[in-house]
Amino acid sequence: MCPELIDTHSMRRFSCPEKENSSPIAEQIKALYKRVEARDPHQPEFLQAFSEVLHSLAPVFEKHPRYLAVMETIVEPERVIAFRVPWLDDRGVQRVNRGFRIQYSSTLGPYKGGLRFHPTVNLSVLKFLGFEQTFKNSLTGLAMGGAKGGSDFDPKGKSEAEVLRFCQSFMTSLYRHIGAATDVPAGDMNVGGREIGYLFGQYKRLVNHFEGVLTGKNLNWGGSQIRPEATGYGAVYFAEFWAADNGVPLKGARCLVSGSGNVAQYTVEKLIHVGAIPLTMSDTSGYVYEPEGFTQDKLNHMMQVKNVAKGRVSDYCKLSPTAQFFPNKKPWEQKNIQYAFPSACENEIDHTDAASLAANGCRCVVEGANMPSTNQAIEVYKKSKIVLCPGKAANAGGVAVSGLEMAQNSMRTVWTREEVDTKLKAIMKSIYDGCKDAAAKYGHPGDLQMGANIAGFLKVAQSVVDQGCV
């Protein structure tokens, strides 16, 4: 039986919704959204993510009204940590950035989620990411809670020494809040192997203890096989499972991919492996189109441009005579395509882009990035019968292999590349089946977005109740 809950904003007491029949569930959902919006009116990314999940859970709240009160508990982070990060640049000038860690939910296990270093980082962005991460981690079936963190520091244009000094200062403030059984951060945008190494070294220096406190580590000191590839590979595995169920084979399919970072690169690689035709890659300057698709050699050239030369996708055209560059444009305008894999950033597909995808034959959007489709774009997908494989399910491969890295660290063992890849594929199959089954059970067969939200939420919500609604 759910105990009496307290609205911490107004300090008024209320009972579980299962005892309240004064208003229909739809009105209670609307009222909950308004209360959350009133608390954080200037957090648009967070409110967008909350609205999408909240309204998709209406069938659950109709069947189990008590979970609406539980959602009001879940939507509030357990802990929000903010701190200054002072550091010296190469000229000896004092600089300062803001650091954050949003420890969203420890209901299912230690807090788990990435660190992002980018000028756009703020509480709204990190709360949206942490909220989504909570349900994504739930879907994996592994013992991981949800978290997100980072800083408005931009590593681009900084020297190696400046990045090192910043990372050491960041960890000096963060280390007291994390640990292998408390909170295990990982990489995210602009936090790759280099930054993870600097952060891990400073943590070890401060606590005098070697433990699996970060994932995405180098293989030489506790990392896992397949971790760099995991998000992209996992997204393609998820697409394969949908394709097998719905008769839209990936082999030979023309696919649009956005982004040119880690997720996009390994999405393209796995698409090549399964016989698909990945046509595009992009960055903020525009996109590159390969009329016959990327091959492994062409992808290797792009990796050289992005990972080594730190160049723009337009520089790739110097290495490929067949490539076409479209400045200041998105790849969604290309025609005669079956799949889209948005793998760059949140809200990269708006309603106009979604309409272009529909007009150009797209059957399925597989989200490699976090919340890359606006709510208006999702409405276009639904009207156009485009299936959405949502990010919290389709891109869960990255955190799944982070969970496998945590397991290897705990057991002091190392699994082979084949073992990790097999486990990753099995986890993605379990996620796909869980989304499909939840959607069908609650009366919306085939709606993987709703299924992902329901399956991820129910595990967290019931666990919150089991633990005393804390």
N, C-alpha and C positions, 0 to 999 in steps of 0.2 A: 504494500500500500504506500503510495507516494506521500511523504510528509508535507506539512504546510510549508509553502515557499514564501520568500520575501522579495519584493521588488526593491532592489537596493537603491534605485534612483529616487523613488518617492517614499521609501520605507513603509509602504502600505503592505498589509498582509493579504494573501489570497490563497484559495484552495486550489487543488488540482482541477483542470478543466473537466475531468470525468464527472465531477460533482456539480459542474456549472452548466445549466441548460438554458440560461437566459438569452444566449445569442448563438446563432449558427457558427459553425467552425470557420467559415469564410470571413465573418466579421471579426472573430478572435485572431485569425491570421493577420488581417489588416491592422488590428489594434496592436499586435505584437510588433509588426514592422514599424509602426509609427512611434512606439516607445523606443525602439532601438535607434531609429533615425533621430529622435529628439536628443538622445544622449550623444550621438556622433554626427551632427548634421554636415560637417565639413570633411567627411571621409567617403568620397564617391565610389572609389574602387571597392572598399569594404561593403558598402551598402548595396552595390550592384551584385556582388557575390552572395550576400545574405539573401537578397530578394529572389535571386534565381533558385537557390536551394529551398528557401522557405515555401515558395509557392508550388514548387514541384512536389513537395511533401504533403500536399493537401489530402491525397487518398489515405496516407498513413494517419493523419490527424483525424480524419473522419472515422477511421476504424479504431484508433487508439487515442482518444482525446487527451489522455494524460501526458502524451509525449510533446504536446505543444508547450506545456510548462517546462518540460525538460529542455526543449530547444532554447528557452529564454536563459537557462543556465549555461548551456553549451556555447551560445553565441558570445558570451562574455569571457575573454581570456582569463586563465587562472592567474597569470602574472604578466605585467608589462614592464620591461627593464629598459631604461634610457640612460645614456651616459655620454660624456664628452670624450673625444679621442684626440688628444694633443700630440703633435708630431713636428719634427723639424724637416724642412725641405733642404735640398742640396746647397742652398745659399745660406743656410743657418737661420732662416726666417721661421718664426713660430707659426704653425698652422693648427687649425682645429676643425674637426668634423663631428657630426652626431652619430652615435652608435645605438643600436637597438637590439633587443631580443624579446620576441613575443612568445612566451611559453603558454600556448593555447590550451592544450589538454594533455593530461597525463593519465587519462582514464584507462587506456589500453596498454600503456608502457611508458618508458622514458620519452620525454619530449624529443621530437625528431623533425628536422627540416633544415633547409639550406640557409646560407648567408649570402646576401646580395650586396655588392659594392657598385652603386650607380647614383648619379645626381638626383634621380627621381625617387629615391628611397625616402619614405616617410611612414608615419603610423598607419595611414589608410592603406597603402600598398602592402605593408607587412601584415596587417590584420587580415586583409583579403587573402593573402597567400597562406597565412597560418590557419585560417578558418578552412580553406580548401584542403590544406595538408592533413588536417585532422581526419577528414572523411576519406581522403586518398589512402592514408596509411591504414585506416580501418579496412579498406577493400583488399589490401595485400594479404590479410590474414596473419601478419606478423605482429609481434608484441611491440608496437610503436605508437606513442602519442603524437601530437601535432605541435609544430612550432615553426617560426621563421625569424630571421634577423638580418642584420647588415648595417650599412652605413651609406650616407650620401657622398662618400669619397669616390672619386673616379680614378681608377688606375691608369686609364689611357693618358698618354703624355707624361707619365711619371717615370722616373728612373727606377732601376732595380733596387737601389738603396732606399729610395723614398717609399716604395711599396713595402720593403722589409720593415722600415721603421714604423710605418702606419700599422701593419699587421701586428707587430709586437706591442704597440700601444693599445690597439683594439683588444687583444687577448689579455693584456694586463688588467683591463676593466671587466672583461667577460668571464675570466677563468673561474671566479668564485661562484658563478651561477650554473656551471655545467659539470658534467662528469659522466662516466660510462653507464651509470645506473640512474642518472638524473636528466641529462639533456645532451644529445649527441648531434651537434651541427654537421653540416656538409657544405659543399659548394653550391653556387647558383650563378646568376649573371655576374661576370667579371671576377668570380672566385673559382679559380681552377687549381691544378696541381701545385703550381708555384705558391699561391696564397695559402692553400691548405698546409703545405710544408712549413711555411713561416709561422702560421698560427699554431700548428702542432708542436713545433720546436719551442715556442715561447711558453705554451701550456706545460710541457714537460719540465722546462727550466723552473717554472714557478712552483709546481707541486711536487717535484722530485719523484714522479711516478709515471711509468709507461703504461698507458691504457688506451682502449679504443674510444677515445673521446671525440674523435672526428672521423667521418667517412669520406671516401674519395682520396685516401692516402696513396702514396707510392707503393708499388708492390714490394719494394725492398723493406718497408717498415710498416707492414700491417694492412696494406691495401688489398683489394679483391680484383680478380680477373673480371672482365666485361663491364666494370663500373663506368668507364667513359662512354661505352657504347650503349649502356643499358636503356636509357630513356628512348633513344631512337629505335633501337632494336625492338623494345617492348611495344612501341606504338605500331610497328609493322606487324608484329605477332598478333596484336589485338585486331588489326584490320584483316589479317588472314582468317581469323576465326569468324568474323562477321561475313567475310566474302564466301567462306565455305558454306555458311548457313543460308546465304541469300542469292547464290548463283551469279555473283559479280566478281569473277576471278581477278586476283592481283596480277597474275602472269599475263603480260602483254598490255596491262592497263596503263593509260597515260595519266601521270600523277603530277600535281603541282605541289612544290615544297617551298615554303618561305623560310627565311633565316639562312644563316651560313655559319652558325656556331656549332657547338658540340651536338646538340639535339638534331639539327638539320643535317649535319654531315653524316651522322650514323643512321638517320632515317633514309637518306639517299643510298647509303651503302647497303643496308638491308633490303631496300627495294630492288636494287641491282641483283642481289643474291637470289631473290625469289622470282626474278624474271619480269618485274614491272619496268616501266619506262619513266623515271623521274626527269622532268623537263626543266625545272627552274630551281634557282637558289637566289637569295636576296640579302640586302642589308638596307640601312637607312638611305643609301644613295640611289637605290633602284633595284632592278632584278636582271638576272642573266637567264636567257632562254637557249636551250640546246634542242634544235628541231628534232633530232633523232634520239634524244635522251642522253643523260650522263652515263659514261662507262666508268669502270673503276679507275682507269688511267686519268680520265678527265676529273674525277672526284679527287684523286691524289693531287692534281694541279691546284684545284680549289683549296684543298687543305694546306698546301704550301703557301698559297697567297694569304689565307686567313690566319693560320696558326704560326707560321714562321716569319713571313714578311710583314704581317699585321696590316695587310692592304685592304682595298675595297673590292667588291665583286667585279667591278668594272676592270680591275687589273687582270682578272682571269682571262678576259678577251684577248689579251696579248699572247696567251698560251694556247688558245683554241680558235682556229680559223672559222669554225662553224658557229661559234657562240654569238648571240645578239644581246646587246645591253639596252635596257629601257630605263633611262634615268627618271628618278622621282616617281616611279610607278610601282604598283604591286602586281604580283604574278597572276592574280585571280581573273584577269581579263583574257587569258589564253583560252582558245576554243578547243572543242572536242576532247574533253577530259572526263575521267571517271572518278578520280579520287583527289582530295585536297588534304594536305598535311601542314596546317599552320604551325610553325615551329620557331617563331621569332619572339613575340611578346604579347602581353594582354591587349585586347581590343583592337587587334590588327585587321579584323574583318568586320566591317560595318554593314548596314543593310544594303547599301549600294553594291559592295563587293559580293555579298551573299546572292544578290539578284544576278550578278554576272556569272557566278558559279552555276546557278540554276539554269540560266540561259545557255550555258556552254556544256551542259550535259552531266554535271557532277552528280554522282549518286551517293557519295559518302564523304563526310568531313571528319578527319581523325586528328584530334588536337594534341600536338606534341608540346605546345606551349601551355602555360596556365591562363585560362580564361581568354583565349585569343578572339573569341566571337562575342560581339556585343549582344545584349538581350534582344535588340531589334533584328540583328542578323539571325539569331536563333528562330525568331518568329518567321522569317523568310524561309529558313530551312524547312520548318514544319509545313508551311503552305505549299512548298515546292516538292515535298516528299523526299527531301535530302536527309539521310540518316546522320545524326551527330553522335560520334564516339567522343564523349566529353573528356577533357584533360585529366580530371581526377581519377579516371579509369585508364584511359589510353596512354597517358604518360607516367603511369605509376611504376614503370619498370626501373626508373632511376632509383627511387627510394626503396623499391623491393631489393635491389642488389646492395644498396646501403645496409638494409637489414641483414642481408646475407653476410656482408662484411663484418657487421657487429657480431654475428654468430661465430664467424671464423676467429675473430679476435678473442671472444670469450673462451673458445675451445683451444686457443693457441694452435690453430691448424690452418692450412691453406688448401683450398679446393682448386682443381684444374679448371681451365677455361671451358672445357666441355661440361663439367659438372655444374658450373655456375650457369651456363647458357641453358642447360636442361632445366634447372630449377627456375630460372627466369621465365622460360616458356610455359612451364607448369603453373606458375603464379599468374601469368597473364591469362591463361585459359580459365583459371579459377575466377579471376576478376570478371572476365567476359561472361562466364556462365552465371555468376552471381548477379550481374546487372540485368541480363536477359531474364532470369528467373524472377527477380524482384519486380521487374516491369510487368511481366505476365501475371504474377500473383495479385498485383494491385490494379489490374484492369487496363493496363496500357502496353500490350505486347508490342515488342519491337522498339519501344522508346528507351534507348540506352541511357540517355541523359537522366530521365526520371529514375530508371533502374539503378544507376550509379548512386544518385543521391539517396534513394531509399535504402539500398543495401549498406552503404557507408554509414548513414545516419542511425539505422536501427541498432547496429552493434554498439555504437558509442552510447546511444540513448539508454538502452537497457542496462549497459554497464554502469552508467551514471546512477540509475535507480538502484542497482545492486549495491553500489558503494555508498548509498545514503544521500543521493542528490547533491553531492559536493563537486 
